[in-house]
Amino acid sequence: MNNRRTRALLRAWLSTRPDPALDAVKYRNDLKEALRHTHLTPGDEELGAFLFAPHCRARYDTPVLEAWRRAHHEQEALYELPYTVAEGFAAKHGIPRDVFLERIAPRLTRLETLRLQETAEWHGPAAARAVTAARLHVQRRTVRREAAHRLCFLPLHLALEGCLSPHFGGPAVAWEQWSRRALRQGLFPRVEAAWLGADVPGLADALRVFEIHPGQCGVLVHLADAPAAAFVVPHPEGYRVLHPPLLQDLHGDLVHHYATLMPPVPDFRSRIDDTRIRSLADLRKAAREQVARWADFHDTTMVSGLLEQERTWQWVQRMGRFTLFRFLPPFRLRQDNHIGEAIADEHGRTVCLKTFRLSENQVRRGHLLSRLAAHDWHLADTAAALGTTEARLGLRLEAAGFGHLLRQDVLDHYRGQTRAGHR
């Protein structure tokens, strides 16, 4: 087999690979044996050193190769590697399986996620949660221009990117409490969890039996009496086409929580007092009154949090007569907070709208970050504005998943202060 044709085929195949360094990390032994068998030399000197003498260099210039070197003695470095490689390092460092899957989830490819979902029962419930939640990690632009008059973007990924982006750079001032990592990398990596509609129990059945009315251009998804998502398009025919794919939309933790853990709520029914009905005209009048009452109750009670919410609108892209926006809420605690995206025409009329209700944990994280940014990331000033102590604010940041932003000795000091205050 070791002939010129074999070497030519392998050389041609290697020339088509988009990232030879990634291949070297993922398939190191196989690639090394193939090169040795065909007497080929890697085009990159650093790549050759990695394959045949990986420990002879003090450091590598290629990021993925350097991450592989560091992962031998740094746990954090393994989360910069592909899943199949990081899995071995996690076992070497003794990292619990559920913790590893939770941290590596943003780097999973689609096929790796599918394989893990198929074996989630074997991996355990914590691992199942880690791979079932569709985690969005902002690594590339979510809006791309496909042609002169065409944009490509994934519904609600744009809105979630807007939720992740504010204050992504981390502390604007190098106060002494912040860690080196916070000052150097900011909030990277910052992720938020979302659920596909297909993974929400009962939603598929609800959409299947839902009656599409003549002229209907949108839908509101409610959790009991609370609005969870809104979807509006400009024409009834468009809505009929896009009604089934609502199962591919993203939904917040609250949707999955209610669908999985909460008991069913009683039906909302309109009742007509039959003692007042003397004729068909009376029946029509009573029916119109019930429709008007229901519309008023719906608009003033059930969707007031969505309709009356203050929003910060961000311009994303303009194309011809239409402009693409995304919007963020004020992150007010214990209130409805919806993110979303909309397309408006030249007159400001909405022609397409999708919203996503944030969970209370997501609102809490957004609230903390916005308060910190408003006070130049000064912990004492932010704590005073929130009516708490600096130590309690530090522990709130840790509970919200931002503990890595603070120095470890500062966190330990805050814990000691809090314990002393409880005595």
C-alpha positions in Angstrom: 0.0 0.0 0.0 3.0 2.3 0.5 3.2 3.6 -3.0 3.1 6.9 -4.9 -0.6 6.8 -5.4 -1.3 6.3 -1.7 1.0 9.2 -0.8 -0.7 11.4 -3.4 -4.2 10.6 -2.2 -3.2 11.3 1.4 -1.4 14.5 0.5 -4.5 15.7 -1.4 -6.8 14.9 1.5 -4.6 16.7 4.0 -4.5 19.8 1.8 -8.3 20.0 2.0 -8.5 19.9 5.8 -9.5 23.4 7.1 -7.7 23.1 10.4 -4.7 20.7 10.5 -3.9 21.7 14.1 -7.3 20.6 15.3 -7.0 17.3 13.3 -3.6 16.8 15.0 -5.1 17.2 18.5 -8.3 15.1 17.8 -6.6 12.3 15.8 -3.0 12.6 16.8 -2.1 8.9 16.8 -3.9 8.1 13.6 -2.5 11.1 11.8 1.0 10.4 13.0 0.8 6.7 11.8 -0.5 7.8 8.4 2.3 10.3 7.9 4.9 7.8 9.1 3.5 5.1 6.8 3.5 7.2 3.7 6.8 9.1 4.5 5.1 12.5 4.3 6.3 15.5 6.2 3.8 17.9 7.9 3.8 21.3 6.2 4.1 23.1 9.5 7.3 22.6 11.6 5.3 23.2 14.8 2.7 20.6 13.8 5.5 18.1 13.1 7.0 18.7 16.5 3.6 18.2 18.1 2.9 14.9 16.4 6.3 13.3 16.8 7.9 15.0 19.8 5.1 16.8 21.6 6.9 17.5 24.9 10.1 18.9 23.4 8.7 22.5 23.2 8.2 24.9 26.1 5.1 26.4 24.4 3.2 26.4 21.1 2.1 29.4 19.1 -1.0 27.6 17.8 -3.8 28.1 20.4 -5.2 24.6 20.3 -1.8 23.0 20.5 -0.9 25.3 23.4 -4.2 24.4 25.1 -3.3 20.7 24.8 0.1 21.3 26.4 -1.4 23.3 29.3 -4.2 20.8 29.8 -1.7 18.3 31.2 -1.3 20.5 34.3 -4.2 23.0 34.2 -7.8 22.0 34.5 -9.2 25.2 32.9 -7.2 24.6 29.7 -9.0 21.3 28.9 -12.2 23.3 28.3 -10.5 25.0 25.3 -10.1 21.5 23.6 -12.5 19.4 21.6 -14.8 17.3 23.6 -13.3 13.9 22.7 -9.8 15.1 23.8 -11.0 17.1 26.8 -12.8 14.0 28.1 -9.5 12.1 28.6 -7.9 15.0 30.4 -11.0 15.4 32.6 -10.7 11.7 33.7 -7.0 12.3 34.4 -7.7 15.3 36.6 -10.5 13.5 38.4 -13.2 16.0 37.4 -16.8 14.7 38.1 -18.6 13.6 34.9 -21.6 15.9 35.4 -19.3 19.0 36.2 -17.2 18.2 33.0 -20.3 17.9 30.8 -21.8 21.1 32.2 -18.6 23.1 31.4 -17.8 21.5 28.0 -21.4 21.9 26.7 -20.6 25.1 24.7 -17.9 23.2 22.7 -20.0 20.2 21.8 -20.7 19.7 18.1 -24.2 18.9 16.9 -23.3 15.2 16.5 -21.6 15.0 19.8 -24.7 16.5 21.5 -26.9 13.9 19.8 -24.7 11.0 20.8 -24.7 12.2 24.4 -28.5 12.7 24.4 -28.9 9.1 23.2 -26.8 7.9 26.2 -28.0 10.5 28.7 -29.7 7.8 30.8 -26.4 6.0 31.3 -24.5 9.3 32.1 -27.1 10.3 34.7 -29.6 13.1 35.2 -27.0 15.9 35.7 -25.4 15.0 32.4 -28.7 14.8 30.7 -29.5 18.4 31.8 -26.1 19.5 30.5 -26.6 18.2 27.0 -30.4 18.7 26.6 -30.2 22.4 27.3 -29.2 24.1 24.0 -26.5 26.4 25.3 -25.7 29.4 23.2 -22.1 30.6 23.3 -21.4 33.7 21.3 -18.5 32.7 19.0 -19.5 34.1 15.6 -21.9 36.6 14.1 -25.5 35.5 14.3 -26.5 37.6 11.3 -24.9 37.1 7.9 -25.5 38.8 4.6 -26.1 36.0 2.1 -26.7 38.2 -0.9 -27.4 41.8 -1.8 -31.0 41.6 -0.6 -30.9 38.6 1.8 -30.0 38.1 5.4 -29.5 34.8 7.2 -30.0 34.5 11.0 -31.3 31.9 13.4 -34.6 33.0 15.2 -34.0 34.1 18.8 -30.2 33.4 18.7 -29.9 37.0 17.8 -31.9 38.0 20.8 -29.9 35.7 23.1 -26.7 37.1 21.7 -28.0 40.6 22.7 -28.6 39.2 26.2 -25.1 37.8 26.5 -23.3 40.8 25.0 -23.8 43.6 27.5 -20.8 44.1 29.8 -19.1 41.1 28.1 -15.8 42.8 28.5 -16.0 42.6 32.3 -14.7 45.2 34.8 -14.0 48.6 33.2 -11.8 49.6 36.2 -9.2 47.3 37.7 -10.4 47.4 41.3 -8.4 45.2 43.6 -11.3 42.7 44.2 -11.4 41.5 40.6 -9.4 38.5 39.5 -6.7 38.6 36.7 -9.0 36.4 34.6 -11.8 38.9 34.9 -9.6 41.8 33.9 -8.0 39.8 31.0 -11.0 37.9 29.6 -14.1 39.6 31.0 -17.1 37.4 31.2 -15.7 34.8 28.7 -17.0 32.2 28.5 -20.6 33.4 29.2 -23.4 31.0 28.4 -27.1 30.9 29.0 -29.4 27.9 28.7 -32.4 27.6 26.4 -34.7 24.8 25.5 -35.9 23.7 22.1 -39.7 23.7 21.9 -39.5 20.0 20.9 -38.0 19.2 24.3 -40.8 21.0 26.3 -43.4 18.4 27.4 -46.8 19.1 26.1 -45.9 21.9 23.7 -46.0 19.7 20.6 -49.5 18.5 21.5 -50.7 22.0 22.2 -49.5 23.2 18.8 -51.0 20.2 17.1 -54.5 20.7 18.5 -54.4 24.5 18.5 -57.1 25.9 16.3 -55.7 28.3 13.7 -58.3 31.0 13.1 -59.0 32.8 9.8 -56.8 35.8 9.5 -54.5 34.8 12.4 -51.0 36.3 12.0 -49.4 35.3 15.3 -49.6 33.4 18.6 -48.9 33.9 22.3 -47.6 31.0 24.4 -48.6 31.2 28.0 -47.4 29.4 31.1 -50.6 29.2 33.1 -51.5 32.9 33.1 -48.1 34.3 32.3 -46.9 35.0 28.7 -43.8 33.0 27.8 -43.3 33.9 24.1 -44.9 35.8 21.3 -44.6 35.3 17.6 -46.1 37.6 14.9 -45.8 37.6 11.1 -47.3 40.0 8.5 -49.7 37.6 6.7 -52.0 34.7 7.7 -50.5 32.4 5.0 -47.0 33.0 6.4 -48.2 32.1 9.9 -49.8 28.8 8.6 -46.4 27.8 7.1 -44.4 28.8 10.2 -46.8 27.4 12.9 -45.3 23.8 13.0 -41.7 25.0 13.1 -42.4 26.8 16.4 -41.2 23.6 18.0 -37.7 24.6 16.8 -37.8 27.9 18.6 -35.9 28.5 21.8 -37.7 28.8 25.2 -36.5 29.8 28.6 -36.0 27.6 31.7 -39.4 28.8 33.0 -41.2 27.0 30.2 -39.5 23.7 30.8 -40.0 24.1 34.6 -43.7 24.7 34.4 -44.2 22.0 31.8 -42.3 19.4 33.8 -43.0 20.2 37.5 -46.1 22.2 37.8 -49.7 20.8 38.0 -52.1 21.7 35.2 -54.2 24.9 35.7 -58.0 25.0 35.2 -59.3 26.0 31.9 -60.4 29.6 31.3 -64.0 29.4 30.3 -66.5 32.1 29.4 -70.0 31.6 30.8 -73.2 33.1 29.7 -76.1 33.6 32.1 -78.9 31.8 30.4 -81.6 33.5 32.5 -81.0 36.7 30.5 -81.4 35.0 27.1 -84.8 35.4 25.6 -84.0 35.5 21.9 -81.2 34.9 19.4 -80.4 38.6 19.5 -79.8 38.3 23.3 -77.5 35.4 22.7 -75.5 37.3 20.1 -75.2 40.3 22.4 -74.1 38.2 25.4 -71.5 36.5 23.2 -70.1 39.8 22.0 -69.9 41.0 25.7 -67.9 37.9 26.6 -65.5 38.4 23.7 -65.0 42.0 24.7 -64.4 41.1 28.4 -62.0 38.4 27.5 -60.0 40.7 25.2 -59.9 43.3 28.0 -58.8 40.8 30.6 -56.2 39.3 28.3 -54.7 42.7 27.3 -54.7 44.3 30.8 -53.9 41.3 32.9 -52.4 38.3 31.1 -50.0 40.2 28.7 -49.5 43.4 30.6 -45.9 42.4 31.5 -45.1 41.9 27.9 -46.9 45.0 26.4 -46.0 47.5 29.1 -42.4 46.5 29.6 -39.7 49.2 29.0 -37.2 48.1 26.4 -33.8 49.0 25.1 -33.9 48.6 21.3 -30.6 47.8 19.4 -30.3 48.4 15.7 -28.8 45.3 14.0 -29.1 45.5 10.2 -31.0 47.5 7.6 -31.9 46.1 4.2 -34.1 48.0 1.7 -37.4 49.1 3.4 -36.8 46.9 6.5 -34.7 47.1 9.6 -33.8 44.3 12.0 -33.8 45.1 15.7 -33.3 43.2 18.9 -34.5 44.4 22.3 -33.5 44.0 26.0 -35.6 44.4 29.2 -34.6 46.6 32.2 -33.9 43.4 34.2 -36.3 44.2 37.0 -36.5 41.5 39.7 -39.7 39.5 40.2 -41.3 41.0 37.0 -41.8 39.7 33.5 -38.6 40.3 31.4 -38.7 39.5 27.7 -35.9 39.7 25.1 -36.6 39.4 21.4 -36.1 40.5 17.9 -38.3 42.4 15.4 -38.3 43.5 11.8 -40.0 46.8 11.1 -40.8 48.6 7.8 -39.9 52.2 6.9 -43.0 53.5 8.8 -42.0 51.7 12.1 -44.7 49.1 11.8 -43.7 45.6 13.1 -43.8 43.0 10.3 -42.2 40.1 12.3 -41.7 39.6 16.0 -40.3 36.9 18.3 -39.9 37.1 22.1 -38.3 34.9 24.8 -39.1 35.2 28.5 -36.1 35.1 30.7 -36.1 33.0 33.8 -35.7 34.6 37.3 -32.1 33.4 37.4 -31.3 35.0 34.1 -33.0 38.2 35.2 -31.0 38.2 38.4 -27.7 37.8 36.5 -28.6 40.6 34.1 -29.7 42.8 37.0 -26.4 42.3 38.9 -24.3 43.0 35.8 -26.3 46.2 34.9 -25.9 47.5 38.5 -22.2 46.8 38.5 -21.7 48.5 35.2 -23.8 51.5 36.3 -21.3 52.0 39.2 -18.1 51.4 37.2 -17.8 47.9 38.7 -17.0 49.3 42.2 -18.4 46.7 44.6 -18.8 48.9 47.6 -20.8 51.5 45.6 -22.9 48.9 43.9 -23.7 47.2 47.3 -24.7 50.5 48.8 -27.1 51.2 45.8 -28.6 47.7 46.3 -29.0 48.2 50.0 -26.7 45.4 51.0 -23.1 44.8 52.2 -20.1 44.3 49.9 -19.6 40.8 51.3 -23.2 39.8 50.6 -22.9 41.3 47.1 -19.8 39.2 46.5 -21.6 36.0 47.5 -24.6 36.9 45.3 -22.2 37.2 42.4 -20.8 33.8 43.2 -24.3 32.3 43.5 -25.2 33.8 40.1 -22.2 32.1 38.4 -19.8 35.0 38.4 -17.6 33.8 41.3 -14.6 33.5 38.9 -14.6 37.3 38.4 -13.5 37.7 42.1 -10.1 36.8 43.5 -10.3 33.7 45.7 -8.9 35.4 48.8 -11.5 38.1 48.4 -14.3 35.5 48.2 -12.9 33.7 51.3 -12.8 37.0 53.1 -16.5 37.7 52.2 -17.5 34.2 53.4 -15.8 34.8 56.7 -17.5 38.2 57.1 -20.9 36.6 56.4 -20.3 33.8 58.9 -19.2 36.2 61.6 -22.3 38.3 61.0 -24.6 35.3 61.6 -23.1 34.5 65.0 
